[in-house]
Amino acid sequence: MPLIKDQYLLDLYTELDQLKIDKENLRTGFIDLRVKTKKIEKDFNTTKIFFILMLLLLVLSWGFMSFKTIEYKDVLRGSNKNRTALIDSIQKLNPLISVKKKPVVSYAVQLGVFKTLDINYNNTEASNFQKRNTTQGSAYQIGNFTKYRAATIFKNKIKELGLKDAFLVAFNKDFEIIDINDALVLSNEKELLKD
């Protein structure tokens, strides 16, 4: 059998040791690579779940908003029907309202000031119904009373119909709004003055 020189054998062992070290480095690198791959997969799955949950939340929010929009539209339709019914009821009360031309003082019942309500009506059909434009919206008034007590009785009937915020407004002969106490003095109803 041939003899291997010591130097050659030493080179073989050195190379073998280097291969073992390289093998261990490759094995460690492979394990590190698998750990990093698992972490990336885990992060990707977490991100995917997050996006799926966000998409689900978006769809649910959209569905909820759509449902609420339909619900609010139904409420608005009902509110408009109630306003129309209330105006019809008030028109039926028109025969109870006294009409006199150019009194010294007149009283009307103000139904309210509305920003979104705009009633189109014919002045000849609704002679006791007035609309005044204000900075807060449209003020609707009904009645043309010359006596405070008659106007107060009518105001209370309007409140019974459901307009709890109705109140009296006094006008002078030029149809300018004046204080109720001044109107009572002008209409010779001083006994009704409030202190």
matplotlib code that plots the C-alpha trace (Angstrom):
import matplotlib.pyplot as plt

x = [0.0, 1.3, 2.2, 0.6, 2.9, 2.3, 1.8, -0.8, -2.6, -2.5, -4.0, -6.7, -7.6, -7.5, -9.8, -12.1, -12.3, -13.1, -15.8, -17.3, -17.2, -18.9, -21.4, -22.3, -22.4, -24.8, -26.9, -27.1, -27.8, -30.6, -32.1, -31.9, -33.5, -36.3, -36.9, -37.0, -39.3, -41.7, -41.6, -42.3, -45.2, -46.6, -46.4, -48.0, -50.8, -51.3, -51.4, -53.8, -56.1, -55.9, -56.9, -59.8, -61.1, -60.8, -62.6, -65.3, -65.6, -65.9, -68.7, -70.5, -70.2, -71.5, -74.4, -75.2, -75.0, -77.3, -79.8, -79.7, -80.0, -83.2, -84.5, -83.8, -85.5, -88.6, -88.6, -88.3, -91.2, -93.3, -92.4, -93.4, -96.7, -97.3, -96.5, -99.0, -101.7, -101.0, -101.3, -104.6, -105.9, -104.9, -106.7, -109.8, -109.6, -109.6, -113.3, -112.8, -110.3, -111.6, -110.5, -110.5, -108.7, -106.2, -107.0, -104.8, -103.4, -103.6, -102.3, -101.2, -100.1, -96.6, -96.3, -92.5, -89.4, -88.3, -85.1, -86.1, -89.9, -91.0, -94.8, -96.1, -99.6, -102.0, -102.7, -106.3, -106.9, -105.0, -105.8, -105.1, -101.8, -98.6, -95.0, -92.3, -88.7, -86.2, -82.5, -83.2, -85.6, -89.3, -91.6, -95.2, -98.1, -101.8, -104.6, -105.5, -107.1, -107.9, -108.3, -105.6, -108.0, -109.3, -105.8, -104.7, -107.7, -106.7, -103.0, -104.0, -106.0, -103.0, -100.9, -103.4, -102.9, -99.2, -97.3, -96.2, -93.8, -96.6, -96.7, -98.5, -97.0, -98.4, -98.5, -99.3, -101.5, -98.5, -98.0, -94.7, -94.0, -94.5, -94.2, -97.3, -97.5, -97.5, -100.2, -102.4, -102.1, -103.0, -106.0, -107.3, -106.8, -104.6, -106.1, -104.2, -100.8, -98.2, -96.0]
y = [0.0, 3.4, 5.8, 9.2, 12.0, 13.8, 17.1, 15.8, 14.0, 17.2, 19.1, 16.5, 16.7, 20.5, 20.5, 17.9, 20.1, 23.1, 21.1, 20.2, 23.9, 24.8, 22.1, 23.4, 27.0, 25.8, 23.9, 27.0, 29.3, 26.9, 26.8, 30.7, 30.9, 28.5, 30.6, 33.9, 32.2, 31.1, 34.6, 36.2, 33.7, 34.5, 38.2, 37.8, 35.7, 38.3, 41.1, 39.0, 38.5, 42.2, 43.2, 40.6, 42.0, 45.6, 44.6, 42.9, 46.0, 48.2, 46.0, 46.0, 49.7, 50.3, 48.0, 49.8, 53.2, 52.1, 50.7, 53.9, 56.1, 54.2, 54.5, 58.3, 58.7, 56.9, 59.2, 62.3, 61.1, 60.5, 64.0, 65.6, 63.7, 64.9, 68.5, 68.3, 66.8, 69.6, 72.3, 70.7, 70.7, 74.4, 75.2, 73.6, 76.0, 79.0, 79.7, 80.2, 83.0, 86.5, 88.6, 92.4, 94.9, 97.4, 97.2, 99.3, 96.0, 92.4, 89.2, 86.0, 82.6, 81.9, 78.1, 78.1, 79.0, 76.3, 76.2, 73.3, 73.7, 75.7, 75.8, 77.0, 78.3, 80.8, 83.9, 84.0, 80.4, 80.9, 84.5, 83.9, 82.1, 84.2, 83.3, 85.7, 85.2, 85.7, 85.2, 81.9, 80.5, 80.8, 81.9, 80.6, 82.5, 81.9, 84.1, 87.8, 88.6, 92.0, 90.8, 89.2, 86.7, 85.4, 84.9, 83.2, 80.7, 79.9, 79.6, 77.0, 75.1, 75.0, 73.7, 70.9, 69.9, 69.2, 72.5, 73.0, 75.9, 78.1, 81.6, 84.9, 87.7, 91.2, 93.6, 97.3, 98.7, 98.7, 95.0, 95.5, 93.3, 95.0, 94.0, 92.2, 94.8, 97.7, 95.9, 95.5, 99.3, 100.1, 97.7, 99.1, 95.8, 97.3, 95.0, 92.1, 93.8, 91.7, 93.4]
z = [0.0, -0.9, 1.9, 2.2, 3.0, 6.3, 4.7, 2.3, 5.2, 7.3, 4.4, 4.0, 7.7, 7.6, 4.6, 6.4, 9.5, 7.3, 5.5, 8.9, 10.0, 6.6, 7.1, 10.6, 9.3, 6.5, 9.0, 11.3, 8.3, 7.1, 10.6, 10.8, 7.3, 8.4, 11.6, 9.5, 6.9, 9.7, 11.2, 7.8, 7.2, 10.7, 10.0, 6.6, 8.1, 10.9, 8.2, 6.1, 9.1, 9.9, 6.4, 6.3, 9.6, 8.4, 5.2, 7.2, 9.5, 6.4, 5.0, 8.3, 8.7, 5.2, 5.9, 9.2, 7.5, 4.7, 7.2, 9.3, 6.2, 5.2, 8.8, 8.8, 5.5, 6.9, 9.9, 7.7, 5.5, 8.6, 9.9, 6.6, 6.7, 10.3, 9.3, 6.4, 8.7, 11.2, 8.5, 7.3, 10.9, 11.2, 7.9, 9.3, 12.2, 9.9, 10.2, 14.0, 13.3, 13.2, 10.3, 10.5, 8.3, 9.7, 13.5, 15.8, 17.2, 16.1, 17.5, 15.7, 16.9, 15.8, 15.1, 15.0, 12.9, 10.6, 8.5, 6.3, 6.1, 3.1, 2.6, -0.7, -0.4, -2.0, 0.0, -1.1, 0.2, 3.4, 4.4, 8.1, 7.5, 7.2, 6.4, 7.5, 6.5, 9.4, 9.8, 11.6, 8.9, 8.0, 10.7, 10.3, 11.9, 11.9, 13.0, 13.0, 16.4, 17.7, 21.3, 23.5, 25.2, 21.9, 20.6, 23.8, 23.6, 20.0, 20.9, 23.6, 21.0, 18.7, 21.6, 22.1, 18.5, 19.3, 18.6, 22.2, 21.3, 19.8, 21.2, 20.6, 18.5, 18.5, 15.5, 15.2, 12.4, 10.0, 10.7, 12.6, 15.5, 18.9, 22.5, 24.0, 26.8, 24.3, 22.3, 25.4, 26.1, 22.4, 22.5, 25.7, 27.6, 30.3, 33.0, 31.3, 31.6, 33.3, 35.9]

ax = plt.figure().add_subplot(projection="3d")
ax.plot(x, y, z, "-o")
ax.set_aspect("equal")
plt.show()
